[in-house]
Amino acid sequence: MSLAAHDRTRRWAIEAGWPEKCASAIAAADIGTDSGSTGPFPWQDGANRHFNIPVDGIPDSREVWAKREYEHAGTLCTAKLFSSAMGAIGRGLHSEQDAIAHGDWDIGETGMWFHPLWYDDVNYDGHGPNGVPMRERDKSWRDGIEGSERIAFTSRISRTSLVRLLAVCPCCDL
């Protein structure tokens, strides 16, 4: 994720009603999900947070991670561990956002997550470099959304979660 993605997540959190310090903590945790033990590399053990790796009949692993992190955030807020709760919210948002950013990129049996950088471009319009069409599977984004509509969809999904989570964790004393 880029600084632009961090800034968007922060802005969406503020617009959802989160105090600025909390919004910054959520955005930092969102970006931080791409590194450390939650990163997408095979040795980081977090690929299923970023890519759809179905497990035990669960259709999308990213939805499972988002739900798990949001539930954990609620528990942390109840315990007044707000800094940790903002981290859980940021990680949950990251998984939801990656469901849109990466679509159903097929990592295959090898578990290789490598894909062209332009594939994550929010302005990607279903064509690769030089306008070469992608395979039909790669063009079919979540709910049929593709191209610059992805950023609007990501915004809508993120804001909806942030508003709902603010009701669960209304006090953010950082």
Summary of the structure (lengths in Angstrom):
residues: 174
radius of gyration: 16.1
end to end distance: 24.5
largest distance: 52.7
contacts: 542
relative contact order: 0.17
helix: 62%
strand: 2%
